[in-house]
Amino acid sequence: MNKLDRRQFFKTAGAFAAGISLPDSLQFRWLRLKPRKPQVKDLLVYIGTYTNGKSEGIYVYRMNLATGEMTHQSTAKGVSNPAFLAIDPSRRFLYAANESNQFLGKKGGGLTAYAINQTTGALTKVNEVGVPGVPCHVSVHPTGKYVLAANYGGGNIVICPVRTDGGLGEVSDVAQHTGKGADPKRQDGPHAHCAVLDAAGQYAFAPDLGLDKVMIYKVDQAKGKLLPNGFLATKPAAGPRHFDFHPSGNFAYVINELDSTMTACAYDKTKGALKELQTVTTLPRGFDGQNYPADIHVHPSGKFVYGTNRGHDSLVAFAIDPQTGRLQLIGHESTWGKWPRNFGIDPTGQFLLAANQNSNTVVSFRIDPATGRLKTAGHITEIPSPVCVKFIPAFS
């Protein structure tokens, strides 16, 4: 193929910018001149932990996408119980929920903002703010302009504005939950467990373990306010804990801690409303021990959804019907550790990393893209009290 001459080059570039269609042969030759995106071979993995034992903070690893093996890169130290983490859409900032009873000399927990080194993945603290309650979950608005946190002890959801430098401003609104559930021991009051936003950032969803409700809020993006928008009621004493959307945006899934179930929901994007479709057990037949499901994630393909069982110490996998959103059991896989708190699925959908809090390990699993079944990748990484797993691509 002959190279484009100078006149053809500028003629083609101008047409491309103006939206003018070009002959197929010329389009192909123009596209050949566009720079290629760098191929991602590794991922940076951030592990949130509890620091009341041997942990020193947030651990940064590099994961080989060919093997699933992780190599330690750095540790962000000097932070109290950075249990749950969230990364902003630009991948330049990371936010940690400090699950502590005392923070910055005051009662309650806090949130810490970090800048991410784009080459090494290392974290540099930007600032920290206190919040009313003990935060157990943090999330970032799709615009990157706000951070939300769920406070288990305080029974509320808070929203904070994000500064231009990625740091956090003071809390701009608190959505306080009230009431109690059917279980007098675990549901004597509200216990908000996570806050998840829909893809458009219009609505926030907050499963409250103490109320047997997924509280729904409309997000006022101009003022940083959370406006009540109804709720989804689960079965009594279900204890809704974590929540995730299907990539289509048509369905959502809730994992319930107290009765070991998972609930599939239809989602009305225009109204921000959920409707229960199905509730299924997360446990295999015959298991009668104590169990407390913790985390839930839908596979990037939208074909599968996974959840953790603390007690049975397993990952449960379901296939998702693409038309109805309903679930069919695939099976259970041991997490090769104790008390799997949370887990993460890498953005390419190849690996799942399970954080075994009580055995101090993060275990890598391969995901079969056809069946959704899990198989250990042969890598067990020792990390003290691991809780949360987050990924970003590593381009260097």
C-alpha positions as CSV (number, residue, x, y, z in Angstrom):
1,M,0.0,0.0,0.0
2,N,1.3,3.4,-0.9
3,K,1.7,6.0,1.8
4,L,-0.6,9.0,2.0
5,D,0.9,12.2,0.5
6,R,0.8,15.5,2.4
7,R,-2.3,16.8,0.5
8,Q,-4.2,13.6,1.1
9,F,-3.2,13.5,4.7
10,F,-4.7,17.0,5.5
11,K,-7.7,16.4,3.3
12,T,-8.5,13.2,5.1
13,A,-7.8,14.7,8.6
14,G,-10.1,17.6,7.9
15,A,-12.9,15.4,6.6
16,F,-12.6,13.2,9.6
17,A,-12.8,16.1,12.0
18,A,-15.8,17.6,10.2
19,G,-17.7,14.3,10.2
20,I,-17.6,13.8,6.5
21,S,-17.7,10.2,5.3
22,L,-14.7,8.9,3.4
23,P,-14.2,6.1,0.9
24,D,-13.6,2.8,2.6
25,S,-10.0,2.6,1.3
26,L,-9.2,6.1,2.5
27,Q,-10.8,5.5,5.9
28,F,-8.7,2.4,6.4
29,R,-5.5,4.2,5.5
30,W,-6.4,7.1,7.9
31,L,-7.1,4.7,10.7
32,R,-3.7,3.1,10.2
33,L,-2.1,6.4,11.1
34,K,-4.0,6.7,14.5
35,P,-1.9,5.8,17.5
36,R,-2.6,2.5,19.1
37,K,-3.7,2.2,22.7
38,P,-1.1,0.6,25.0
39,Q,-1.8,-3.0,25.7
40,V,-2.5,-3.8,29.3
41,K,-0.5,-6.8,30.5
42,D,-0.7,-6.1,34.3
43,L,-3.2,-4.6,36.7
44,L,-2.5,-2.6,39.9
45,V,-4.4,-4.1,42.8
46,Y,-5.3,-2.1,46.0
47,I,-6.1,-4.1,49.1
48,G,-8.0,-2.4,52.0
49,T,-7.4,-3.9,55.4
50,Y,-8.1,-3.6,59.2
51,T,-5.0,-2.2,60.9
52,N,-5.9,-3.3,64.5
53,G,-3.6,-6.3,64.0
54,K,-0.4,-6.7,61.8
55,S,-1.6,-4.7,58.9
56,E,0.1,-1.4,58.1
57,G,-2.5,0.1,55.8
58,I,-3.4,-0.1,52.1
59,Y,-1.4,-2.6,50.1
60,V,-0.5,-2.0,46.5
61,Y,0.2,-5.0,44.3
62,R,0.9,-5.6,40.6
63,M,-1.0,-8.6,39.1
64,N,0.1,-10.4,36.0
65,L,-2.9,-10.8,33.7
66,A,-1.5,-14.0,32.2
67,T,-1.0,-15.9,35.4
68,G,-2.9,-14.1,38.2
69,E,0.3,-13.8,40.3
70,M,0.6,-10.7,42.5
71,T,3.8,-8.8,43.4
72,H,4.0,-6.3,46.2
73,Q,4.7,-2.7,45.1
74,S,4.2,-0.4,48.1
75,T,2.1,0.2,51.2
76,A,0.3,3.3,52.2
77,K,0.9,3.4,56.0
78,G,-0.3,5.5,58.9
79,V,-4.0,5.2,58.2
80,S,-6.6,3.7,60.5
81,N,-8.6,0.7,59.3
82,P,-8.9,1.6,55.6
83,A,-11.3,-1.3,55.2
84,F,-13.2,-0.3,52.0
85,L,-11.8,1.5,49.0
86,A,-13.1,3.2,45.9
87,I,-11.3,4.6,42.9
88,D,-12.5,7.7,40.9
89,P,-13.5,7.4,37.2
90,S,-10.2,9.1,36.1
91,R,-8.2,6.5,38.1
92,R,-6.2,9.4,39.6
93,F,-7.6,9.2,43.1
94,L,-8.4,6.6,45.7
95,Y,-10.7,7.0,48.7
96,A,-10.7,4.9,51.8
97,A,-13.4,4.4,54.4
98,N,-11.7,4.6,57.8
99,E,-13.8,2.1,59.9
100,S,-12.9,3.5,63.3
101,N,-14.7,4.7,66.4
102,Q,-12.2,7.6,66.8
103,F,-10.9,9.7,63.9
104,L,-9.1,13.1,63.9
105,G,-9.6,13.3,67.7
106,K,-13.3,13.0,67.5
107,K,-15.9,10.3,67.9
108,G,-16.7,8.4,64.7
109,G,-14.8,7.4,61.6
110,G,-13.6,9.2,58.5
111,L,-12.7,9.2,54.8
112,T,-9.2,9.6,53.4
113,A,-8.3,10.7,49.9
114,Y,-5.2,9.6,48.1
115,A,-3.5,10.6,44.8
116,I,-2.5,7.6,42.6
117,N,1.0,7.7,41.0
118,Q,0.2,6.9,37.4
119,T,3.5,5.1,36.9
120,T,4.0,3.1,40.1
121,G,0.5,3.0,41.6
122,A,1.8,4.4,44.9
123,L,-0.6,6.4,47.1
124,T,0.0,9.8,48.5
125,K,-2.4,11.2,51.0
126,V,-4.3,14.3,49.9
127,N,-6.5,14.9,53.0
128,E,-9.0,13.3,55.4
129,V,-12.4,14.2,56.8
130,G,-14.5,13.0,59.7
131,V,-18.0,11.5,59.1
132,P,-20.9,11.0,61.5
133,G,-20.8,7.3,62.2
134,V,-18.5,4.3,61.4
135,P,-18.1,4.0,57.6
136,C,-18.0,0.5,56.2
137,H,-18.3,1.4,52.5
138,V,-17.3,4.2,50.1
139,S,-18.1,4.9,46.5
140,V,-17.5,7.6,43.9
141,H,-20.1,9.4,41.8
142,P,-19.6,8.7,38.0
143,T,-18.7,12.3,37.5
144,G,-16.0,12.1,40.2
145,K,-17.5,15.2,41.9
146,Y,-18.8,13.5,45.0
147,V,-17.9,10.6,47.3
148,L,-20.6,8.7,49.3
149,A,-20.1,6.6,52.4
150,A,-22.3,4.2,54.3
151,N,-22.1,4.3,58.1
152,Y,-23.0,1.0,59.7
153,G,-22.9,2.3,63.3
154,G,-24.6,5.6,62.6
155,G,-27.2,4.1,60.3
156,N,-26.8,6.8,57.6
157,I,-25.4,7.7,54.2
158,V,-23.2,10.7,53.7
159,I,-22.1,12.6,50.6
160,C,-18.9,14.8,50.4
161,P,-17.9,17.1,47.5
162,V,-14.5,16.4,45.8
163,R,-12.1,19.3,45.5
164,T,-10.2,20.0,42.3
165,D,-7.1,18.4,43.8
166,G,-9.0,15.2,44.5
167,G,-9.3,15.9,48.2
168,L,-12.5,15.8,50.1
169,G,-14.6,18.7,51.3
170,E,-16.8,18.5,54.4
171,V,-19.9,16.4,54.4
172,S,-22.6,18.2,52.4
173,D,-25.5,16.0,53.4
174,V,-26.5,13.2,55.7
175,A,-29.4,10.8,55.0
176,Q,-30.3,9.4,58.4
177,H,-32.2,6.0,58.4
178,T,-34.7,5.2,61.2
179,G,-36.5,2.1,62.4
180,K,-35.6,-1.5,63.1
181,G,-36.1,-5.0,61.7
182,A,-37.4,-8.4,62.8
183,D,-34.2,-9.7,64.4
184,P,-33.9,-8.1,67.9
185,K,-30.1,-8.9,68.1
186,R,-28.9,-7.6,64.7
187,Q,-31.8,-5.3,63.7
188,D,-32.3,-3.1,66.8
189,G,-31.8,0.0,64.6
190,P,-30.6,1.1,61.2
191,H,-27.3,-0.3,59.9
192,A,-26.5,1.2,56.4
193,H,-24.0,-1.2,54.8
194,C,-23.1,0.3,51.4
195,A,-24.0,3.1,48.9
196,V,-24.0,2.3,45.2
197,L,-24.8,4.7,42.4
198,D,-26.5,3.8,39.1
199,A,-24.5,4.3,35.9
200,A,-26.0,7.8,35.3
201,G,-25.3,8.9,38.8
202,Q,-28.9,10.0,39.2
203,Y,-29.8,7.6,42.1
204,A,-28.0,6.1,45.1
205,F,-28.9,2.7,46.6
206,A,-28.2,1.9,50.2
207,P,-28.9,-1.6,51.6
208,D,-29.7,-1.3,55.3
209,L,-29.1,-4.5,57.2
210,G,-31.0,-3.3,60.2
211,L,-34.2,-2.3,58.4
212,D,-34.6,-5.0,55.7
213,K,-34.7,-2.3,53.1
214,V,-32.6,-1.0,50.2
215,M,-33.1,2.8,50.6
216,I,-33.1,4.8,47.4
217,Y,-32.0,8.4,47.0
218,K,-32.1,10.8,44.1
219,V,-28.8,12.6,43.9
220,D,-28.9,16.4,43.6
221,Q,-25.7,16.9,41.7
222,A,-25.8,20.7,41.9
223,K,-26.0,20.9,45.7
224,G,-24.6,17.5,46.8
225,K,-27.8,16.4,48.5
226,L,-29.5,13.0,48.9
227,L,-33.3,13.2,48.3
228,P,-35.5,10.3,49.5
229,N,-36.9,8.2,46.5
230,G,-38.5,5.2,48.2
231,F,-37.1,1.8,49.0
232,L,-37.1,-1.9,48.2
233,A,-38.3,-4.0,51.1
234,T,-36.6,-7.4,51.4
235,K,-38.0,-10.4,53.3
236,P,-38.1,-9.9,57.1
237,A,-34.8,-10.6,58.8
238,A,-33.0,-10.9,55.5
239,G,-30.4,-8.3,56.4
240,P,-29.5,-6.7,53.0
241,R,-25.8,-5.9,52.9
242,H,-24.2,-5.3,49.5
243,F,-25.6,-4.4,46.1
244,D,-24.4,-4.4,42.4
245,F,-25.9,-3.5,39.1
246,H,-26.0,-5.5,35.9
247,P,-23.9,-3.9,33.1
248,S,-27.2,-3.5,31.1
249,G,-28.6,-1.3,33.8
250,N,-31.8,-3.3,33.7
251,F,-31.2,-5.5,36.7
252,A,-29.6,-5.2,40.2
253,Y,-28.6,-7.8,42.8
254,V,-28.6,-7.7,46.6
255,I,-26.8,-10.1,48.9
256,N,-28.5,-10.6,52.3
257,E,-26.4,-11.3,55.3
258,L,-28.8,-12.7,57.9
259,D,-30.7,-15.3,55.9
260,S,-28.0,-16.2,53.4
261,T,-29.9,-15.2,50.3
262,M,-29.4,-13.2,47.1
263,T,-32.2,-11.1,45.6
264,A,-32.5,-10.3,41.9
265,C,-34.3,-7.1,41.0
266,A,-35.6,-5.3,37.9
267,Y,-34.5,-1.7,37.7
268,D,-36.5,1.2,36.3
269,K,-33.9,3.7,35.2
270,T,-36.4,6.6,34.8
271,K,-37.9,6.3,38.2
272,G,-34.9,4.9,40.2
273,A,-37.2,2.1,41.3
274,L,-36.4,-1.6,42.1
275,K,-38.8,-4.6,41.9
276,E,-37.9,-8.0,43.3
277,L,-37.8,-10.8,40.7
278,Q,-36.4,-13.7,42.7
279,T,-34.7,-14.6,46.0
280,V,-32.4,-17.6,46.2
281,T,-30.2,-19.2,48.8
282,T,-26.4,-18.7,48.7
283,L,-25.7,-22.0,50.4
284,P,-25.5,-25.6,49.2
285,R,-28.1,-28.1,50.3
286,G,-27.3,-29.8,53.6
287,F,-25.2,-27.0,55.1
288,D,-26.7,-26.1,58.6
289,G,-23.8,-24.1,60.1
290,Q,-23.7,-20.4,60.8
291,N,-23.1,-18.3,57.7
292,Y,-23.0,-14.6,56.9
293,P,-22.8,-13.5,53.2
294,A,-20.7,-10.4,52.6
295,D,-20.0,-9.2,49.1
296,I,-21.6,-9.4,45.7
297,H,-20.3,-8.5,42.2
298,V,-21.7,-9.0,38.7
299,H,-19.2,-10.2,36.1
300,P,-18.3,-7.5,33.5
301,S,-19.9,-9.7,30.8
302,G,-23.2,-9.6,32.6
303,K,-23.4,-13.4,32.4
304,F,-22.7,-14.3,36.0
305,V,-23.0,-12.9,39.6
306,Y,-20.9,-14.0,42.5
307,G,-21.2,-13.7,46.3
308,T,-19.1,-14.6,49.4
309,N,-20.2,-16.9,52.2
310,R,-18.5,-16.3,55.5
311,G,-18.9,-19.5,57.6
312,H,-19.3,-21.8,54.7
313,D,-16.1,-20.0,53.4
314,S,-17.1,-20.2,49.8
315,L,-17.9,-18.2,46.7
316,V,-21.3,-18.9,45.2
317,A,-21.8,-18.4,41.5
318,F,-25.0,-17.9,39.5
319,A,-25.8,-17.6,35.8
320,I,-27.9,-14.6,34.9
321,D,-30.7,-14.9,32.3
322,P,-30.0,-12.0,30.0
323,Q,-33.7,-11.5,29.2
324,T,-35.3,-11.8,32.7
325,G,-32.4,-11.2,35.1
326,R,-33.3,-14.3,37.0
327,L,-30.6,-16.5,38.5
328,Q,-29.6,-20.2,38.1
329,L,-27.1,-21.8,40.4
330,I,-23.7,-22.6,38.9
331,G,-22.0,-23.9,42.0
332,H,-19.8,-23.2,45.0
333,E,-16.0,-22.9,45.3
334,S,-14.0,-22.9,48.5
335,T,-12.1,-19.6,49.0
336,W,-9.1,-21.6,50.4
337,G,-9.2,-19.4,53.5
338,K,-11.4,-18.2,56.4
339,W,-14.1,-15.6,56.5
340,P,-14.1,-14.2,52.9
341,R,-15.1,-10.6,53.5
342,N,-15.0,-9.0,50.1
343,F,-13.7,-9.9,46.6
344,G,-13.0,-8.2,43.3
345,I,-13.3,-9.2,39.7
346,D,-10.7,-7.8,37.4
347,P,-12.0,-5.5,34.7
348,T,-11.1,-8.0,31.9
349,G,-13.2,-10.6,33.6
350,Q,-10.4,-13.2,33.8
351,F,-9.7,-13.3,37.5
352,L,-11.5,-13.1,40.8
353,L,-9.5,-12.2,44.0
354,A,-11.0,-13.3,47.3
355,A,-10.0,-11.6,50.5
356,N,-10.0,-14.1,53.4
357,Q,-10.0,-11.8,56.4
358,N,-9.4,-14.3,59.1
359,S,-6.7,-16.4,57.4
360,N,-4.8,-13.3,56.1
361,T,-4.8,-14.3,52.5
362,V,-5.9,-13.1,49.1
363,V,-6.5,-16.0,46.7
364,S,-6.6,-15.8,42.9
365,F,-9.3,-17.7,40.9
366,R,-9.6,-18.0,37.1
367,I,-13.1,-17.5,35.7
368,D,-14.3,-19.8,32.9
369,P,-15.8,-17.3,30.4
370,A,-18.3,-19.9,29.1
371,T,-19.6,-21.4,32.3
372,G,-18.7,-18.9,35.0
373,R,-17.1,-21.6,37.1
374,L,-14.1,-20.7,39.3
375,K,-10.8,-22.6,39.5
376,T,-7.9,-21.6,41.7
377,A,-5.0,-20.0,39.8
378,G,-2.4,-21.4,42.2
379,H,-1.5,-18.1,43.8
380,I,-2.1,-17.3,47.5
381,T,-0.9,-13.9,48.7
382,E,-0.4,-13.3,52.4
383,I,-1.8,-9.9,53.5
384,P,-2.9,-9.1,57.1
385,S,-6.7,-8.8,57.6
386,P,-7.6,-8.2,53.9
387,V,-11.1,-6.7,53.3
388,C,-11.5,-5.0,50.0
389,V,-10.0,-5.5,46.5
390,K,-9.9,-2.8,43.7
391,F,-8.2,-2.8,40.3
392,I,-6.8,-0.3,37.7
393,P,-4.8,-1.0,34.5
394,A,-1.1,-0.7,34.7
395,F,0.3,0.8,31.5
396,S,4.0,0.9,32.4
